Amino acid sequence: MSSTPKKKNNHFVPKSYLKRFCSGSDRQIGLYNLKSGRTVAAAPIKSQCSRDYFYTKNPVFEDSFAKIETQQKKLLDEIIASHSVPARGSTDRSSLSFGLMFQAGRTATTVANEDHLTNQFGKAILEHHLTKEGRTDLLEHLPELEITMPDAVMDAVTQHFAMYPLIDDLDSTLLLNNTNEDFLTSDHPVARCNSLPPAHGSGRRIGFASRGLIIIYPISPRALLLFSDSEAYKVERNSTGVVNLNSRRDVIELNLAQCGSAYENLYFASPARVQATLEAFRKRSDDVRPARPALTETPLGRGVLLEMQPHVRRLSMPKLLKIRHAARIGKYTLGDGLVRDPMRVQVVRAECDRLNKLREEATERAERERSG
């Protein structure tokens, strides 16, 4: 008699995090569904941001992830209680960066983005191959084909684990909300933006090493962590890294970043205290959530260059955030208009290559064991 594997229901946003935005009791949360526009005042937390065997059927991964979640909960509790953020270079700051990257890499949004890239590039390459081979019979069926990436979520998690040093150089600020509009969160709570001018040489990218990057991570209806490029922006905060936010407009703009990054749902403690945000989203939904980017093909010599330019959300600048002179003229102490710290990128890339090699070797070893 076989037993059912444990850890069937995998949460890609921890219940401990969602409880920070609980509504009524720590088992319920307010929900806004992006597709239907429906608001639920008290949805069950246990069924949010979860799928059966989202990672794998091996419970060891879920157990390991639970340990990381426990460490992050403790760290976020300390940040809120102390009204201070970990100093750059400290052990707690590295732990915070690690947890942030883990959360960014483990969601349904990340998997959907990976599958979109795989499908678009895979079908384009296949189309060129079939055209070259004269297989017009197969080309007719290409629009019906969907190419996905196997183990996309575990690949993404592994890559994000290795990349966490890329954001250790960002300034961290704790925003305390003193307005009557709450911070809300989503099923992809690590939102990335870039507020550099459109004409800036960076092209306003949102890669984790990009110049001008801003990361927004709400940790309660009254508190939000903001990470920003220290050479591109100046944040007016106190000695412990805290800013008291008194502008309702600023809260709404920060919330709209969550609306842009969410997969299906927004979450909040009280529908009444996010009404202004939801109204703003309904009016600006096309700008906040544009269609997925399309693949472009440019002839290049004897081949074709395939490109996909991601949409970059530009955060309307809160009063606390100002663009530095270095960013206006494009001259930086470290890095350039594209990358904040090229040496840091090289180190991380080498680590990613090492992990990929280990994974390939483990896969080959497992295949040999199965066949022999």
C-alpha positions as CSV (number, residue, x, y, z in Angstrom):
1,M,0.0,0.0,0.0
2,S,1.5,3.3,-1.2
3,S,1.4,6.3,1.0
4,T,0.5,9.8,-0.2
5,P,3.6,12.0,-0.5
6,K,3.8,14.7,2.2
7,K,3.9,18.5,1.5
8,K,1.4,18.2,-1.4
9,N,0.2,21.8,-1.2
10,N,3.1,24.1,-1.9
11,H,2.8,27.8,-1.0
12,F,4.9,30.1,-3.3
13,V,4.1,33.0,-1.0
14,P,4.4,31.9,2.7
15,K,1.3,31.8,4.9
16,S,3.4,33.6,7.5
17,Y,3.9,36.5,5.1
18,L,0.3,36.7,4.1
19,K,-0.8,36.7,7.7
20,R,0.9,40.2,8.0
21,F,-2.0,41.4,5.9
22,C,-4.7,39.3,7.6
23,S,-8.3,40.5,7.7
24,G,-10.4,39.8,10.8
25,S,-8.4,36.8,11.9
26,D,-5.0,35.4,11.1
27,R,-6.7,32.8,8.9
28,Q,-8.3,35.3,6.5
29,I,-7.1,38.0,4.1
30,G,-8.7,40.6,1.8
31,L,-8.4,39.7,-1.9
32,Y,-8.9,41.5,-5.2
33,N,-8.9,39.3,-8.3
34,L,-7.3,41.1,-11.3
35,K,-9.1,39.2,-14.0
36,S,-12.7,39.5,-12.6
37,G,-12.3,42.7,-10.6
38,R,-14.0,40.9,-7.7
39,T,-13.2,41.9,-4.1
40,V,-13.4,39.3,-1.3
41,A,-13.2,40.8,2.2
42,A,-12.2,37.6,4.0
43,A,-10.6,34.9,1.8
44,P,-8.9,31.8,3.5
45,I,-5.2,32.3,3.7
46,K,-4.4,28.6,3.5
47,S,-5.7,28.4,-0.1
48,Q,-3.9,31.5,-1.4
49,C,-0.7,31.4,-3.5
50,S,-0.4,27.6,-3.5
51,R,-0.5,24.7,-5.9
52,D,-0.2,21.0,-5.6
53,Y,3.4,19.9,-6.0
54,F,4.4,23.4,-7.3
55,Y,8.1,22.6,-6.7
56,T,8.5,18.9,-6.8
57,K,7.0,15.8,-5.1
58,N,10.1,15.6,-3.0
59,P,9.2,16.9,0.5
60,V,12.8,17.7,1.3
61,F,12.6,20.9,-0.7
62,E,9.4,22.1,1.0
63,D,11.1,21.4,4.4
64,S,14.2,23.4,3.4
65,F,12.1,26.3,2.2
66,A,10.1,26.3,5.4
67,K,13.4,26.9,7.3
68,I,14.2,29.9,5.2
69,E,10.6,31.2,5.7
70,T,11.0,31.0,9.5
71,Q,14.3,32.9,9.4
72,Q,12.8,35.6,7.2
73,K,9.7,35.9,9.4
74,K,12.0,36.5,12.4
75,L,14.0,39.1,10.5
76,L,11.0,41.0,9.3
77,D,9.5,41.0,12.8
78,E,12.7,42.5,14.1
79,I,12.7,45.2,11.4
80,I,9.1,46.2,12.2
81,A,9.6,46.1,16.0
82,S,12.9,48.1,16.0
83,H,11.9,50.5,13.2
84,S,15.3,50.0,11.6
85,V,16.8,48.2,8.7
86,P,20.0,46.0,8.7
87,A,23.1,47.9,7.8
88,R,24.6,47.2,4.4
89,G,27.4,44.6,4.7
90,S,25.9,43.0,7.9
91,T,24.9,39.4,8.2
92,D,21.2,40.3,8.6
93,R,21.3,42.4,5.4
94,S,22.7,39.4,3.5
95,S,20.0,37.2,5.0
96,L,17.4,39.8,3.9
97,S,18.8,39.9,0.4
98,F,18.8,36.1,0.2
99,G,15.1,35.9,1.4
100,L,14.1,38.6,-1.0
101,M,15.6,36.8,-4.0
102,F,14.2,33.5,-2.9
103,Q,10.7,35.0,-2.8
104,A,11.2,36.7,-6.2
105,G,12.3,33.3,-7.8
106,R,9.6,31.0,-6.5
107,T,6.2,32.4,-7.7
108,A,3.7,31.6,-10.4
109,T,4.6,34.9,-12.0
110,T,8.2,33.9,-12.4
111,V,7.2,30.5,-13.9
112,A,4.8,32.2,-16.3
113,N,7.5,34.6,-17.4
114,E,10.0,31.8,-18.0
115,D,7.5,29.8,-20.0
116,H,6.6,32.9,-22.1
117,L,10.3,33.4,-23.0
118,T,10.8,29.6,-23.7
119,N,7.7,29.5,-25.8
120,Q,8.4,32.6,-27.9
121,F,12.1,31.9,-28.5
122,G,11.5,28.1,-28.9
123,K,8.8,28.5,-31.6
124,A,10.8,31.2,-33.4
125,I,13.9,28.9,-33.6
126,L,11.7,25.9,-34.6
127,E,10.0,28.0,-37.3
128,H,13.3,28.9,-38.9
129,H,14.4,25.3,-38.8
130,L,11.3,23.9,-40.3
131,T,11.3,26.6,-43.0
132,K,14.9,25.8,-43.9
133,E,14.0,22.1,-44.1
134,G,10.9,22.8,-46.2
135,R,8.5,21.2,-43.7
136,T,5.5,23.3,-44.5
137,D,3.2,20.5,-43.2
138,L,4.5,21.0,-39.7
139,L,4.6,24.8,-39.9
140,E,0.8,24.8,-40.1
141,H,0.6,23.4,-36.6
142,L,3.2,25.7,-35.1
143,P,0.6,28.2,-33.7
144,E,-1.0,25.4,-31.7
145,L,2.2,24.4,-30.1
146,E,3.1,25.5,-26.5
147,I,6.7,25.1,-25.5
148,T,7.3,25.1,-21.7
149,M,10.3,24.8,-19.6
150,P,10.5,21.6,-17.4
151,D,11.2,22.3,-13.7
152,A,11.0,26.0,-14.4
153,V,10.3,26.9,-10.8
154,M,13.2,24.9,-9.4
155,D,15.5,26.3,-12.0
156,A,14.4,29.8,-11.1
157,V,14.8,29.2,-7.4
158,T,18.3,27.9,-7.9
159,Q,19.3,30.8,-10.1
160,H,17.9,33.3,-7.6
161,F,19.7,31.7,-4.7
162,A,23.0,32.3,-6.5
163,M,22.1,35.8,-7.5
164,Y,21.3,37.3,-4.1
165,P,24.7,39.2,-3.9
166,L,23.5,41.3,-6.8
167,I,21.2,43.3,-4.6
168,D,23.4,43.5,-1.5
169,D,24.7,46.8,-2.8
170,L,21.3,48.4,-2.8
171,D,20.3,51.0,-0.2
172,S,17.5,49.7,2.1
173,T,14.8,52.0,3.5
174,L,11.9,51.2,5.8
175,L,8.8,53.2,4.9
176,L,6.3,53.7,7.7
177,N,2.8,54.5,6.5
178,N,1.1,57.3,8.3
179,T,-1.8,57.8,5.8
180,N,-5.3,56.4,5.7
181,E,-4.4,54.2,2.7
182,D,-2.9,50.9,3.5
183,F,0.0,49.2,1.7
184,L,-1.2,46.1,-0.1
185,T,0.7,43.1,-1.4
186,S,0.2,40.4,-4.1
187,D,1.0,36.9,-5.2
188,H,4.3,38.2,-6.5
189,P,5.3,40.7,-3.7
190,V,8.8,41.5,-4.8
191,A,8.1,44.3,-7.4
192,R,10.8,45.8,-9.5
193,C,10.8,49.3,-11.0
194,N,13.1,51.9,-12.5
195,S,12.6,55.6,-12.1
196,L,15.4,57.0,-14.2
197,P,14.4,59.4,-17.0
198,P,13.3,57.6,-20.2
199,A,16.3,59.1,-22.1
200,H,18.8,57.6,-19.7
201,G,21.4,55.4,-21.3
202,S,20.3,52.4,-19.2
203,G,17.1,51.9,-21.2
204,R,15.5,51.7,-17.7
205,R,16.1,48.0,-17.1
206,I,15.0,46.0,-14.1
207,G,17.5,43.2,-14.0
208,F,18.9,42.7,-10.5
209,A,22.2,44.3,-11.5
210,S,20.7,47.1,-13.5
211,R,21.4,50.8,-13.0
212,G,18.5,52.6,-11.5
213,L,16.8,49.5,-10.0
214,I,14.2,49.9,-7.3
215,I,12.7,46.9,-5.4
216,I,9.4,47.3,-3.5
217,Y,8.5,44.8,-0.8
218,P,5.6,45.5,1.5
219,I,5.8,43.7,4.9
220,S,2.6,44.9,6.6
221,P,-0.2,47.4,5.8
222,R,1.9,50.0,7.7
223,A,5.4,49.1,6.6
224,L,7.3,48.6,3.3
225,L,10.9,47.9,2.4
226,L,12.3,49.9,-0.5
227,F,15.7,49.0,-2.0
228,S,17.3,51.5,-4.4
229,D,20.4,52.1,-6.4
230,S,22.5,54.3,-4.1
231,E,24.3,56.1,-7.0
232,A,21.1,56.8,-8.9
233,Y,18.8,57.9,-6.1
234,K,18.9,59.8,-2.8
235,V,16.5,58.8,-0.1
236,E,15.7,61.3,2.6
237,R,15.6,59.0,5.7
238,N,16.8,59.1,9.3
239,S,19.9,57.4,10.7
240,T,18.2,54.1,11.2
241,G,17.0,54.0,7.5
242,V,13.4,54.9,8.2
243,V,11.1,57.4,6.4
244,N,7.6,58.4,7.7
245,L,5.3,58.4,4.7
246,N,2.6,61.1,5.0
247,S,1.5,61.3,1.3
248,R,-1.5,59.2,0.3
249,R,-0.5,59.6,-3.3
250,D,2.9,58.1,-2.6
251,V,1.3,55.1,-1.0
252,I,-1.0,54.6,-4.0
253,E,1.9,54.8,-6.4
254,L,3.9,52.2,-4.4
255,N,0.8,50.0,-4.3
256,L,0.4,50.2,-8.1
257,A,3.9,48.6,-8.4
258,Q,2.3,45.6,-6.7
259,C,-0.6,45.7,-9.1
260,G,1.9,45.6,-12.0
261,S,3.8,42.6,-10.7
262,A,0.9,40.5,-9.4
263,Y,0.0,37.2,-11.2
264,E,-3.7,36.8,-10.2
265,N,-4.5,38.5,-6.9
266,L,-3.8,41.5,-4.7
267,Y,-4.0,41.1,-0.9
268,F,-4.8,43.5,1.9
269,A,-6.1,43.8,5.4
270,S,-9.1,46.0,4.7
271,P,-11.0,46.7,1.4
272,A,-12.0,50.1,2.7
273,R,-8.4,51.1,3.2
274,V,-7.2,50.3,-0.3
275,Q,-10.1,51.7,-2.3
276,A,-8.2,54.6,-3.6
277,T,-5.5,52.2,-4.9
278,L,-8.0,50.0,-6.6
279,E,-9.8,52.9,-8.2
280,A,-6.4,54.2,-9.5
281,F,-5.6,50.8,-10.8
282,R,-8.9,50.4,-12.7
283,K,-8.3,53.8,-14.4
284,R,-4.7,53.0,-15.3
285,S,-4.8,49.2,-15.7
286,D,-3.5,49.3,-19.3
287,D,-0.4,51.2,-18.3
288,V,0.1,49.3,-15.1
289,R,-0.3,45.9,-16.6
290,P,0.5,46.0,-20.4
291,A,0.5,43.0,-22.6
292,R,3.4,40.6,-22.5
293,P,6.3,41.7,-24.7
294,A,6.4,40.2,-28.2
295,L,9.4,38.7,-29.9
296,T,11.1,40.8,-32.6
297,E,13.2,39.4,-35.4
298,T,15.9,41.5,-37.0
299,P,18.0,40.3,-40.0
300,L,21.7,40.1,-39.0
301,G,24.2,39.1,-41.6
302,R,23.3,35.5,-42.6
303,G,21.1,35.0,-39.5
304,V,18.4,36.6,-37.5
305,L,18.6,38.4,-34.2
306,L,15.8,37.4,-31.8
307,E,15.0,40.0,-29.1
308,M,12.3,40.6,-26.5
309,Q,12.3,43.9,-24.7
310,P,10.6,43.6,-21.3
311,H,8.2,46.2,-20.1
312,V,9.8,48.3,-17.4
313,R,7.5,49.8,-14.8
314,R,8.5,53.4,-14.0
315,L,7.6,54.3,-10.4
316,S,6.2,57.7,-10.1
317,M,8.8,59.3,-7.8
318,P,7.7,59.6,-4.2
319,K,8.8,62.8,-2.6
320,L,11.3,60.9,-0.5
321,L,13.1,59.6,-3.6
322,K,15.2,62.0,-5.7
323,I,17.4,61.4,-8.7
324,R,21.1,62.1,-8.0
325,H,23.2,64.4,-10.2
326,A,25.4,61.4,-11.2
327,A,22.4,59.7,-12.7
328,R,21.4,62.8,-14.6
329,I,24.7,63.2,-16.3
330,G,25.5,59.5,-16.5
331,K,28.8,59.5,-14.5
332,Y,29.2,57.0,-11.7
333,T,31.8,56.1,-9.2
334,L,31.2,52.4,-9.8
335,G,29.8,50.7,-12.9
336,D,28.1,52.6,-15.8
337,G,24.6,53.4,-17.1
338,L,23.8,49.8,-17.6
339,V,25.3,47.9,-14.7
340,R,25.9,49.0,-11.1
341,D,28.8,46.7,-10.3
342,P,30.3,44.7,-13.1
343,M,32.7,42.8,-10.8
344,R,29.8,41.6,-8.7
345,V,28.1,40.4,-11.8
346,Q,31.1,38.4,-12.9
347,V,31.4,36.7,-9.5
348,V,27.7,35.8,-9.5
349,R,27.8,34.6,-13.1
350,A,30.7,32.3,-12.3
351,E,28.7,30.8,-9.4
352,C,25.7,30.3,-11.6
353,D,27.9,28.5,-14.2
354,R,29.3,26.3,-11.4
355,L,25.8,25.4,-10.2
356,N,24.6,24.6,-13.7
357,K,27.6,22.4,-14.3
358,L,26.9,20.5,-11.0
359,R,23.2,20.1,-12.0
360,E,24.2,18.8,-15.5
361,E,26.6,16.3,-13.9
362,A,24.0,15.1,-11.4
363,T,21.4,14.7,-14.3
364,E,23.9,12.7,-16.4
365,R,24.8,10.5,-13.4
366,A,21.1,9.8,-12.6
367,E,20.4,8.9,-16.3
368,R,23.4,6.5,-16.3
369,E,22.1,4.8,-13.1
370,R,18.6,4.4,-14.5
371,S,19.9,2.9,-17.8
372,G,22.6,0.7,-16.3
